Structure formats: structure tokens, C-alpha cells
Amino acid sequence: MHFVSPAPARSPRTALLDHGLTAVAVAAIAWVEDATRDELEVSGFFLLPVLWVTRRRGAGAGVAWSLVVAGTWFTVDRWSRQDVVSPLVLAANQVVRLVVNLAAVRLLTWVDQARRDAERASETDALTGLLNRRGFWSAAARELERQRRTGETVTVACLDLDGFKAHNDARGHAAGDRALQEVARILRLELRATDVTARLGGDEFVALLPATSPQVAERVLGRLHQALGAALASCSPGVGVSIGIASCPRAPASLDAALRLADAALYRAKRSGKNRLVSTADEPAIAS
């Protein structure tokens, strides 16, 4: 049986607490089951800690605790009903119960994976595979919040293709789509996995570079600009890219504020001749 596990909590202390609470719950249910015998049926409640630990720690933990519960259940039944039911019947009952628990774990992980896939799809640009506007807003907001705690410099870059509309009109939407996909490919190739990149819509892209000083940002984004220029010249002649950079040594008041700074630099790049990189440091534009 194949399980897709939900993302577990990362803290070892949290893991110990989760498993400890599960053990207490299983032991409590076993005690009530043994104490009440045939007067009160509580064995069905064994499924609850299994589902809880699955949600908290993933499918592997759910399977492991399903086995523990089956063993516990068998022990309680064997102890309290040894003169009534044969061990083979008790063992057969536990197999059935184990299968039910495993099926419940599988269903829970399937539902959770389907939910995460739907969330991922809602935050992903279908054409390029980058984040879309919604996904970028969510991921970038988390990075800015982290920057407020650490005091690190964060850089935001707005990218806009030059000559894209004319290229799209002359060569068709398929050619335009290839240009956008090539930009996305270069962004993934040139930037770090920790950088947040997105297509905001049309031919507008954005990148957020955590823990990146203005000097490092201009060097990295300068290389990116050159790589984009070479790639676009090969697949989409006549299309260039302008980049506006804003580095924030202190956390901006909001993501909107950081984007406005980068967008202002992008506007200056467009006004000063296009196909170039401009930062908010008021340094001369770097033409390609």
C-alpha cells in the first residue's frame, strides 16, 4: 500500500510530544476497554489517535501506530476474553481492524495531498511553472517577516520584457509563450532555490532575494540580465528585458512598498532606453 505523507512538524521536541500524547491516548483507551469489558464499547476510539498522529507526523507514523494499536487491542482482548474467544479469532479480528486503520490513514493522506496539490496549483502560473501573483504574495510576505526578525537586507527585482507585444503580434502567441517559458527557465537556473520568483502576469516577472546586499544583488542580477539577453536573442529575436532593483537594508513597511521601489527603478530603466538594469542606488544604468 502506497502512502503520500503530509509534511510533518520539524521540531524534535514537537515530535516527542506528539508521540507521547498518542501513547497516552492509546493507553487510556486500552485501560477503559479492559476496565469496562463488555459493558462499554470504546475500541473504535483507537482510530482517533492514529488519525491524529498521521496528521501531525505523516503517514509513516500513522502506519507505525496502527501496528501498535493492533497489538494493544489484541493484548486487551486476549487478557479480557481469553476464556470466551479463541486466540485465532482474536488475531483475525486484529487483522481486520489493522486493515481498517491503514485504510483510514491512506484516505487521510490522500485527502491531505489532494488539498496541498490544489493549493499549489492555485499559487502556480500554469504556463511557466513559477509562482503566480497570489503565490508570490504569500511566499514573499513570509520572507519579509523573517527579515524583520533577522535584520537582513532583502532585494526585490521587477522584470519586464521589452518588445514583447510586437514579437507576440508578429510571431503569434505560441512564440510569445516560448519566450515567457525561457525567461522562467533562466530565472530558475540563475537564482537560488531560496529566492522567490514569480510571473505576475503578461510579461511581468518579479524576484525576491533574501539576505542579499545591494552589491551582491546587482552582481547576481547583472549575470541574470546577461543570461536572459542571450537566451531571448536565441529564441525570440527583438525581445529584451529591463530590470528594476530595490534593496531594503531595513524591512519595508509592506511588500507593496518594496515592489513600488523596484517598479520605480524599472520605470527608469524603461525611460532610459530599455533592455537594461537600474537600481534604486541612483547609480548609472547598466546597459546590455
C-alpha positions as CSV (number, residue, x, y, z in Angstrom):
1,M,0.0,0.0,0.0
2,H,1.5,3.4,-1.1
3,F,1.1,6.3,1.2
4,V,1.8,10.0,0.5
5,S,2.8,11.6,3.7
6,P,1.7,15.1,4.8
7,A,4.6,17.3,5.7
8,P,5.4,16.6,9.4
9,A,6.4,19.2,12.0
10,R,10.2,19.6,12.1
11,S,11.0,20.1,15.8
12,P,12.3,17.0,17.6
13,R,10.7,18.3,20.7
14,T,7.3,18.5,18.9
15,A,7.8,15.0,17.5
16,L,8.4,13.6,21.0
17,L,5.4,15.4,22.4
18,D,3.2,14.2,19.5
19,H,4.2,10.6,20.0
20,G,3.9,10.9,23.8
21,L,0.4,12.2,23.6
22,T,-0.5,9.4,21.1
23,A,0.9,6.8,23.5
24,V,-1.1,8.3,26.4
25,A,-4.3,8.3,24.3
26,V,-3.8,4.6,23.2
27,A,-3.0,3.6,26.8
28,A,-6.1,5.4,28.1
29,I,-8.4,3.8,25.6
30,A,-6.9,0.4,26.3
31,W,-7.4,0.9,30.1
32,V,-11.1,1.9,29.6
33,E,-11.6,-1.0,27.2
34,D,-10.2,-3.5,29.7
35,A,-11.9,-2.0,32.7
36,T,-15.4,-1.9,31.1
37,R,-15.1,-5.3,29.3
38,D,-18.4,-5.9,27.5
39,E,-20.2,-3.1,29.4
40,L,-18.9,-0.2,27.2
41,E,-17.6,-0.5,23.7
42,V,-14.7,2.0,23.2
43,S,-12.4,0.1,20.9
44,G,-13.5,2.2,17.9
45,F,-11.8,5.2,19.6
46,F,-8.4,3.6,18.9
47,L,-8.7,5.1,15.4
48,L,-8.7,8.6,16.7
49,P,-5.0,8.8,18.0
50,V,-3.9,7.0,14.8
51,L,-5.5,9.7,12.6
52,W,-4.2,12.5,14.9
53,V,-0.6,11.3,14.7
54,T,-0.9,10.8,11.0
55,R,-2.0,14.4,10.5
56,R,0.8,15.6,12.8
57,R,3.7,13.4,11.8
58,G,2.8,11.9,8.5
59,A,1.8,8.5,7.0
60,G,4.8,6.6,8.4
61,A,3.8,7.5,11.9
62,G,0.2,6.6,11.2
63,V,1.3,3.1,9.9
64,A,3.6,2.5,12.9
65,W,0.9,3.5,15.4
66,S,-1.7,1.4,13.5
67,L,0.6,-1.6,14.2
68,V,1.0,-0.6,17.9
69,V,-2.8,-0.2,18.2
70,A,-3.4,-3.6,16.7
71,G,-1.0,-5.2,19.1
72,T,-2.5,-3.3,22.1
73,W,-6.0,-4.2,21.0
74,F,-5.1,-7.9,20.7
75,T,-3.5,-7.9,24.1
76,V,-6.5,-6.3,25.8
77,D,-8.9,-8.7,24.0
78,R,-6.7,-11.7,24.9
79,W,-6.5,-10.7,28.5
80,S,-10.2,-9.9,29.0
81,R,-11.7,-12.5,26.7
82,Q,-9.3,-15.4,26.8
83,D,-12.0,-17.8,28.1
84,V,-14.6,-16.7,25.6
85,V,-12.9,-16.4,22.2
86,S,-10.0,-18.4,20.7
87,P,-6.7,-16.7,20.0
88,L,-7.1,-17.3,16.3
89,V,-10.4,-15.4,16.2
90,L,-8.9,-12.6,18.2
91,A,-5.9,-12.4,15.8
92,A,-8.3,-12.4,12.8
93,N,-10.2,-9.5,14.4
94,Q,-7.0,-7.5,14.8
95,V,-6.1,-8.1,11.1
96,V,-9.4,-6.7,10.1
97,R,-9.0,-3.7,12.5
98,L,-5.5,-3.1,11.2
99,V,-6.7,-3.0,7.6
100,V,-9.4,-0.5,8.6
101,N,-6.8,1.7,10.4
102,L,-4.4,1.5,7.4
103,A,-7.2,2.4,5.0
104,A,-8.1,5.4,7.2
105,V,-4.5,6.5,7.2
106,R,-4.4,6.1,3.4
107,L,-7.6,8.1,3.0
108,L,-6.4,10.9,5.3
109,T,-3.1,11.2,3.5
110,W,-4.8,11.1,0.1
111,V,-7.2,13.9,1.1
112,D,-4.4,16.0,2.6
113,Q,-2.2,15.5,-0.5
114,A,-5.1,16.5,-2.8
115,R,-5.7,19.6,-0.7
116,R,-2.0,20.6,-0.9
117,D,-1.9,19.9,-4.7
118,A,-5.0,22.2,-5.1
119,E,-3.3,24.9,-3.0
120,R,-0.1,24.6,-5.0
121,A,-2.0,24.8,-8.3
122,S,-3.8,27.9,-7.1
123,E,-0.4,29.6,-6.5
124,T,1.4,28.4,-9.6
125,D,1.5,30.0,-13.0
126,A,0.3,27.3,-15.4
127,L,2.5,28.5,-18.4
128,T,5.9,28.9,-16.7
129,G,5.6,26.8,-13.5
130,L,6.7,29.9,-11.4
131,L,4.6,31.3,-8.6
132,N,1.7,33.4,-9.7
133,R,0.8,36.7,-8.0
134,R,-1.1,35.0,-5.2
135,G,1.8,32.6,-4.6
136,F,4.4,35.3,-4.7
137,W,2.4,37.4,-2.2
138,S,2.2,34.6,0.3
139,A,5.9,33.5,0.0
140,A,7.3,37.0,-0.1
141,A,5.3,38.1,2.9
142,R,6.9,35.2,4.9
143,E,10.4,36.2,3.8
144,L,9.8,39.8,4.7
145,E,8.6,38.8,8.1
146,R,11.7,36.7,8.6
147,Q,13.8,39.6,7.5
148,R,12.2,41.8,10.2
149,R,13.3,39.3,12.8
150,T,16.9,38.8,11.5
151,G,17.6,42.3,10.2
152,E,19.0,41.0,6.9
153,T,18.9,43.0,3.7
154,V,16.3,41.8,1.2
155,T,16.3,42.7,-2.5
156,V,13.3,42.9,-4.8
157,A,13.7,43.0,-8.6
158,C,10.9,43.7,-11.1
159,L,11.5,42.4,-14.7
160,D,9.6,43.4,-17.8
161,L,10.2,42.2,-21.4
162,D,10.9,44.8,-24.0
163,G,9.4,44.4,-27.4
164,F,7.2,41.5,-26.3
165,K,3.9,42.8,-27.7
166,A,5.4,43.4,-31.1
167,H,7.0,39.9,-31.0
168,N,3.8,38.3,-29.9
169,D,1.8,40.1,-32.7
170,A,4.3,39.3,-35.4
171,R,5.1,35.6,-34.5
172,G,1.9,34.5,-32.7
173,H,1.0,33.6,-29.1
174,A,2.9,30.3,-29.3
175,A,6.2,32.2,-29.9
176,G,5.3,34.6,-27.0
177,D,4.7,31.7,-24.7
178,R,8.1,30.2,-25.6
179,A,9.7,33.5,-24.7
180,L,8.0,33.6,-21.3
181,Q,8.9,30.0,-20.6
182,E,12.5,30.7,-21.5
183,V,12.6,33.6,-19.0
184,A,11.2,31.3,-16.3
185,R,13.9,28.7,-17.2
186,I,16.7,31.2,-16.8
187,L,15.3,32.6,-13.6
188,R,15.3,29.1,-12.1
189,L,18.8,28.5,-13.5
190,E,20.5,31.7,-12.3
191,L,18.8,32.3,-9.0
192,R,18.9,30.3,-5.8
193,A,16.3,27.9,-4.7
194,T,15.7,30.1,-1.7
195,D,14.9,33.1,-3.9
196,V,11.2,33.7,-4.6
197,T,10.4,34.1,-8.3
198,A,7.0,34.7,-9.9
199,R,5.2,35.7,-13.1
200,L,2.8,38.4,-12.0
201,G,1.0,38.4,-15.3
202,G,1.6,39.1,-19.0
203,D,5.4,39.7,-19.5
204,E,5.9,40.9,-15.9
205,F,8.1,38.9,-13.6
206,V,9.4,39.5,-10.1
207,A,12.2,38.1,-7.9
208,L,12.7,38.5,-4.2
209,L,16.3,37.7,-3.0
210,P,16.5,37.2,0.8
211,A,19.7,38.1,2.7
212,T,21.2,39.8,-0.4
213,S,23.1,43.1,-0.1
214,P,22.8,45.8,-2.9
215,Q,26.3,44.9,-4.2
216,V,25.7,41.2,-4.4
217,A,22.2,41.8,-5.8
218,E,23.5,43.9,-8.7
219,R,26.2,41.4,-9.4
220,V,23.7,38.4,-9.4
221,L,21.1,40.3,-11.3
222,G,23.6,41.6,-13.8
223,R,24.5,38.0,-14.6
224,L,20.8,37.2,-14.8
225,H,20.3,40.1,-17.2
226,Q,23.1,38.9,-19.5
227,A,21.8,35.3,-19.4
228,L,18.2,36.5,-20.2
229,G,19.5,38.6,-23.1
230,A,21.4,35.7,-24.6
231,A,18.5,33.3,-24.3
232,L,16.0,35.7,-25.7
233,A,18.2,36.7,-28.6
234,S,18.4,33.0,-29.5
235,C,14.7,32.1,-29.2
236,S,12.9,35.5,-29.5
237,P,14.9,38.0,-31.6
238,G,14.0,41.6,-30.9
239,V,12.9,40.9,-27.3
240,G,14.9,42.3,-24.4
241,V,14.4,42.7,-20.7
242,S,14.5,45.6,-18.3
243,I,15.1,45.1,-14.6
244,G,14.5,47.4,-11.7
245,I,16.2,46.6,-8.4
246,A,15.3,47.8,-4.9
247,S,17.5,46.6,-1.9
248,C,16.0,47.2,1.5
249,P,18.5,47.2,4.4
250,R,15.6,47.6,6.8
251,A,12.3,45.8,6.5
252,P,9.9,47.8,4.3
253,A,6.6,48.8,5.7
254,S,4.9,46.3,3.4
255,L,5.5,44.2,0.3
256,D,3.7,46.8,-1.6
257,A,6.3,49.4,-0.5
258,A,9.2,47.2,-1.7
259,L,7.5,46.5,-5.0
260,R,6.9,50.2,-5.6
261,L,10.6,50.9,-5.1
262,A,11.6,48.2,-7.6
263,D,8.9,49.3,-10.0
264,A,10.1,52.8,-9.9
265,A,13.6,51.6,-10.8
266,L,12.1,49.5,-13.6
267,Y,10.3,52.6,-14.9
268,R,13.6,54.5,-15.0
269,A,15.2,51.6,-16.9
270,K,12.4,51.8,-19.5
271,R,12.7,55.6,-19.7
272,S,16.5,55.5,-20.2
273,G,16.4,53.2,-23.2
274,K,15.1,49.8,-22.2
275,N,16.9,46.5,-22.1
276,R,18.9,47.5,-19.1
277,L,19.2,47.2,-15.3
278,V,18.6,50.0,-12.9
279,S,18.8,50.0,-9.1
280,T,17.4,52.4,-6.5
281,A,21.0,53.3,-5.5
282,D,21.0,56.1,-8.1
283,E,23.9,54.6,-9.9
284,P,24.2,54.8,-13.7
285,A,22.1,52.3,-15.7
286,I,23.9,49.2,-16.7
287,A,23.1,48.7,-20.4
288,S,23.5,45.4,-22.2
